[in-house]
Amino acid sequence: MMKREDLSTVTPPAAAGIDEDVLLLANQVEKTYPNGTHALDRVRLKIRRGEFISLLGPSGCGKSTLLKMYAGLESPSAGQIRWWGGSIATVNTPGRTLAMVFQDATLMPWARVEDNVRLPLDLSGVPRADSDVRVGEALALVGLDKFGKSYPRELSGGMQMRASIARALATRPNLLLMDEPFGALDEFTRNKLDADLRRLWAERDITVVFVTHSIYEAVYLSTKVVVMAARPGRVIAEVPIDGPTERDEAFRVSPQFIGYCQQLSELLVAANQC
Ligand SMILES: Nc1ncnc2c1ncn2[C@@H]1O[C@H](COP(=O)(O)OP(=O)(O)OP(=O)(O)O)[C@@H](O)[C@H]1O
């Protein structure tokens, strides 16, 4: 797994006018689907290396559409998505890798957990000895090191999501895109996975873009919350979260946490009215 110091050796391409810290740039991005739905309207957003960004907003405001564009799975109708000064099409070249985690763990039920985690490595031709190391490392990172030989059906919902995250981490991404990964879990499990994810992010050189409907989750996890409004989808506010780096349970009940939740709640009410 790439550590902060490793990533600092990866040099971004020289690109006139591009801030070297900006990992992802959405520049006046528009998206109109073929059925005429105007999903995104002139979205301009800079995501810097090492940030933990949450996209927060009402249903239909284009959070998933924007995430898919970052992944290269959808293209803008107008405007550009730039990756570290380059084209999004060149994302998975050495030193620039992304991985995506969805709400559903999407594990192969017939394969052991370790083989599920190994899948993207097999698909990209990583030699077995190397993939063994990476799979073991990724399972340990999510606390599933004792469950590599298990089948997905033998795991709880939270453990299946951990396996899905391990599969993403095994590729050693420097950008992790997460689309409501814990939305289907009970609150206790979700809080636990949020805490683990936040710790993982703090220990690794990884930039995260995280879609959520939950104000609490967004405040707990993020360095910045991007608030979006719908019809058409657009960014209405960016709120930096200046909380402690180590976010324990005490942070969840601190005046600072509650203050951010109030601020975001007011912005979401405004988002629903405009
Ligand atoms: N493939 C598609 N074809 C047509 N319209 C689409 C498509 N995908 C999304 N949309 C529409 O684009 C708008 C934005 O959808 P998107 O899924 O990005 O929003 P979202 O904020 O992620 O919503 P949710 O929180 O409900 O998941 C919605 O009106 C949706 O119906």
PDBQT file of the ligand as one rigid body, heavy atoms in Angstrom, charges set to zero:
ROOT
HETATM    1  N1  LIG A 301     -28.490   6.939 -16.904  1.00  0.00    +0.000 N 
HETATM    2  C1  LIG A 301     -29.379   7.914 -16.669  1.00  0.00    +0.000 A 
HETATM    3  N2  LIG A 301     -30.261   8.272 -17.602  1.00  0.00    +0.000 NA
HETATM    4  C2  LIG A 301     -31.149   9.262 -17.398  1.00  0.00    +0.000 A 
HETATM    5  N3  LIG A 301     -31.233   9.983 -16.256  1.00  0.00    +0.000 NA
HETATM    6  C3  LIG A 301     -30.375   9.657 -15.281  1.00  0.00    +0.000 A 
HETATM    7  C4  LIG A 301     -29.411   8.612 -15.423  1.00  0.00    +0.000 A 
HETATM    8  N4  LIG A 301     -28.688   8.525 -14.281  1.00  0.00    +0.000 NA
HETATM    9  C5  LIG A 301     -29.192   9.466 -13.455  1.00  0.00    +0.000 A 
HETATM   10  N5  LIG A 301     -30.187  10.137 -14.056  1.00  0.00    +0.000 N 
HETATM   11  C6  LIG A 301     -30.948  11.269 -13.507  1.00  0.00    +0.000 C 
HETATM   12  O1  LIG A 301     -30.019  12.310 -13.224  1.00  0.00    +0.000 OA
HETATM   13  C7  LIG A 301     -30.334  12.968 -12.004  1.00  0.00    +0.000 C 
HETATM   14  C8  LIG A 301     -29.158  12.825 -11.047  1.00  0.00    +0.000 C 
HETATM   15  O2  LIG A 301     -29.027  11.454 -10.696  1.00  0.00    +0.000 OA
HETATM   16  P1  LIG A 301     -27.910  10.927  -9.693  1.00  0.00    +0.000 P 
HETATM   17  O3  LIG A 301     -28.120   9.462  -9.526  1.00  0.00    +0.000 OA
HETATM   18  O4  LIG A 301     -26.586  11.392 -10.146  1.00  0.00    +0.000 OA
HETATM   19  O5  LIG A 301     -28.318  11.711  -8.360  1.00  0.00    +0.000 OA
HETATM   20  P2  LIG A 301     -27.947  11.403  -6.848  1.00  0.00    +0.000 P 
HETATM   21  O6  LIG A 301     -27.773  12.733  -6.192  1.00  0.00    +0.000 OA
HETATM   22  O7  LIG A 301     -26.806  10.463  -6.775  1.00  0.00    +0.000 OA
HETATM   23  O8  LIG A 301     -29.281  10.698  -6.336  1.00  0.00    +0.000 OA
HETATM   24  P3  LIG A 301     -29.495   9.662  -5.135  1.00  0.00    +0.000 P 
HETATM   25  O9  LIG A 301     -29.064  10.381  -3.896  1.00  0.00    +0.000 OA
HETATM   26  O10 LIG A 301     -30.967   9.404  -5.148  1.00  0.00    +0.000 OA
HETATM   27  O11 LIG A 301     -28.675   8.445  -5.425  1.00  0.00    +0.000 OA
HETATM   28  C9  LIG A 301     -31.615  12.310 -11.490  1.00  0.00    +0.000 C 
HETATM   29  O12 LIG A 301     -32.715  13.090 -11.918  1.00  0.00    +0.000 OA
HETATM   30  C10 LIG A 301     -31.619  10.958 -12.179  1.00  0.00    +0.000 C 
HETATM   31  O13 LIG A 301     -32.945  10.491 -12.364  1.00  0.00    +0.000 OA
ENDROOT
TORSDOF 0
